[in-house]
Amino acid sequence: MDIARTPSNPDGNPEMADAPAVPPLIRRLDYKPYPWLVPATRLEFDLGIDDTRVTTTLSVARNPDAEPSDTIRLNGDGLTAESITVDGQAVNDWSMDGGDLVLPLTDDAHEITIVTHVNPAANSQLMGLYASNGMLCTQCEAEGFRRIAFFPDRPDVLSTYTVRMECAKAQFPVLLANGNNVATGEGEAGRHWAEWHDPWPKPSYLFALVAGDLVARKDSFTTMNGRKVELGIWVRSEDLPRTEHAMESLKKSMKWDEETFGREYDLDVFNIVAVSDFNMGAMENKGLNVFNTKYVLADPDTATDGDYDGIEGVIAHEYFHNWSGNRVTCRDWFQLSLKEGFTVLRDQLFSQDMQGEAVKRIEDVRVLRSVQFPEDSGPLAHPIRPDSFREISNFYTATVYNKGAEVLRMMRTMAGPRAFRQGTDLYFDRHDGEAATCEDFVCSMEDGAGLDLKQFRLWYSQAGTPKVEVSLAHEGETATLRLKQTVPPTPDQPAKQPMPIPLWIALFDRDTGKHGGEQLVILSDAEKTIAFDGFAKPPVLSINRGFSAPVSIEREVSTDDLVFLAANDDDPFARYEAMQDLVVGHLVALCSGSLDDTARDAGRNAIAGALKAVIADETLDDSMRGELMMLPSQTYLAEQFLVADPGRIHAEREALKAALGQALEGDLVALHGRASAQPATLDHAGKGARKVQTQALVFLAAGNPERAAKIAAAQYDAAETMTSRQGALMVLAGLSSAERTGRLIDFYNRYRDNALVIDKWFAIQASSLHPDAIEHVKALAEHPDFNLRNPNRARSLYMAFAGNPHAFHAADGEGYRLVADLILALDPINPQTAARFVPPLGRWRRIEPKRAALMRAELERIAATDGLSRDTFEQVTRSLG
């Protein structure tokens, strides 16, 4: 039921002319089991690009665990029933309630058959059944199945599916669906058909269908119990050579999940299909994963080292969902982190084993801090298990995914890996074939791992990033550690309770540079004091080692201690953190106006000395060296302020980068030369060399732009991999040099027929430090290769721009207008993608007043627009508050 917005409506905004009605608020506590079971579903598709006929047959029976109902509500979105039969008899006593079909049922069990038609070619939302480059494919999570057929489209309705597809064979020679292929045949007039059956009950969001002119890289995997599984990665014929890495990643994932979590695959086939038009990264549909091409296709000439790692990680993530999401699914969408947070943790642990634990942990924390921490401190903050929503697609967030993973990682830290495995085994055993809740997981972990998680449950219900104040005092031979936690207020949660925070710590001896062992301290109360004896001199504290808790550590620590930890800490993350804190403390003080020129120069010298030591340290591998060389992002720096000045932060960060580039020019040139001489291999050494090659170039470009332009141009011309070529082009794109234009033109001409690489070309320019970046984005939006209807292309230009602080936060507000115009243009085409551009504008409360007013004005302009989608409407109104 629609609710009009009025000044008295606490969930809305002040009245605006012709404002859209507020979508209904869905509350977690209002959950009720669906009154009907659907043990079996049969779908028959007569496939066509412009018209697909869908015949849905549902076997339904009353649910003994639900309140009885004499009607069944079948969700629909834009569907019209051509015919409806119940138990073989045509019926007319049905009605429509919004998009839903409501049908009276009198007995305890029935068979319902409904015929509908959909137009895949007209489906620009890319939800449901849609066309992409001549093929048909589906995306049903979260509520896309209701755009295909009338159905109880909710995750707790589990059904076994049989799917029959028929079509013109020349147009769609390959027909794929969930489960196992049980029959195929030829029809009349050049038609053919295929039937697939999935024996495992699943919710409708896991349904998948693909039809197209595709070829497959095929392989097989033998499970730990000796069953052979046929594997296929399906792509367009010209893309087949770039699928080898994806297949190897799949086989590694299957083996790792057996060895680490004891999970064996359960069907005869496992297929992946690469699609060029896709709202997400990939989708875990049972036995038929549909992927964005970005996370399938790779070769050294077109994919960076980051792309290779991303493909491996995303393929693992979707495969791991077979158990953490498919065999055990969510009772309702409020439990989304049950499958996503758990599976993110699983893919992170996998990637740590494949790529190296230290660097992977740093990369994961960088993502958390740059995306989730701002989310947690803004108007869109929500717990990992939200209490309400208006549009579920808006809760596919870094909080649900990344913070959700960190919450489970804390359980693993407190239990230890072995006991954590016992808890996950119990969870899978208890809930296999069920739609479960976050509480079910926590109970399994309590019983299986022997943890008391009563207080820990607060991590599921409280939003916000906890802040831990830390101080270390020394008297006699005793060091006293004092910890104090606060969880800041967030929308709808003004007051918070203390939560258990596991912190790995170590106390270093200043003279030896060693410590006596790590200790796990769990801060459960608002404050805690711990005494450590045996320290004749004040020790140096290393805290939150390995980033054992997703918190913000606040402490007064001297520059000397940070330099000590950056040089001596044996925990890679803690060493990285010391380097970050050294830079963050310096830049925050500069931006706050608390450093004079003498103090500024002293700070720069300390950072330069630490960076010089990192460059020279022969005990480091290059992958770790590259991480230690990276300056904190401008987004992370802004999080250190209650109200940030993006212009000042950018200016001070760039000035520091230039000073470091000048002070260490010789060291950086030598490092770049050494890295450039490394063979262009895809192994750990080759990837590490390319990482430091780019980092050296970044500092050189700030310190000596003319010299850097020549080095970057030479690197571009000699590049044997996309990583080296893109790294050079990224630096050149931010410079006003003759070398810039020629290499941008060359890059485009070289790869103009490769959509994924041209996405990089757009993104490199949109994210550049060039002073005319806004004008470049405006020009690129008019480029013949820009296509607003393709999510990858839209994101490559505009999401890269929205993540470019110096351009997005232009003082005159032009960057804000550009993103707001994009949202308004994209919302009628693809609401889900459009809504994801709102959060950067929603940060206005944390930005200095002049820019904040400009950001808010753009949000108000969007909110006043007629016909906004639920997706965008919810994000904008929550951002305005």
Secondary structure, DSSP 4 states (H G I P E B T S, - for coil): --B---TT-TTS-S--TTPPPBPPPEEGGG----SEEEEEEEEEEE--SS-EEEEEEEEEEE-TTS---SEEEEB-SS---SEEEETTEE----EEETTEEEEE--SSEEEEEEEEEE-GGG-TT--EEEEETTEEEEE-TTTTGGGTS-B--STT--EEEEEEEEEETTT--EEEESSEEEEEEE-STTEEEEEEEEEEEE-GGG--EEEES-EEEEEEEE-TTS-EEEEEEEE-GGGGGG-HHHHHHHHHHHHHHHHHH-----SSEEEEEEESS-SSSEE--TTEEEEEGGGT---TTT--HHHHHHHHHHHHHHHHTTTBTTTEEESSGGGHHHHHHHHHHHHHHHHHHHH-HHHHHHHHHHHIIIIIHHHHTSTT---SS-SEES-GGGG-SHIIIIIHHHHHHHHHHHH-HHHHHHHHHHHHHHHTTEEE-HHHHHHHHHHHH----TTTTHHHH--S--EEEEEEEEETTEEEEEEEEE---BTTB-S-----EEEEEEEE-TTT--BS--EEEEE-SSEEEEEEE--SS--EEEESGGG-SS-EEEE---HHHHHHHHHH-SSHHHHHHHHHHHHHHHHHHHHTT---HHHHHHHHHHHHHHHHHHHH-TTS-HHHHHHHHPPPPHHHHHTTSSSB-HHHHHHHHHHHHHHHHHHTHHHHHHHHHHHHTS---SSHHHHHHHHHHHHHHHHHHHH-HHHHHHHHHHHHHH-SSHHHHHHHHHHHHTS-SHHHHHHHHHHHHHHTT-HHHHHHHHHHHHT---TTHHHHHHHHTTSTT--TTSHHHHIIIIIHHHT-HHHHT-TTSHHHHHHHHHHHHHTTT-HHHHHTTSTTGGGGGGB-HHHHHHHHHHHHHHHTSTT--HHHHHHHHHHH-
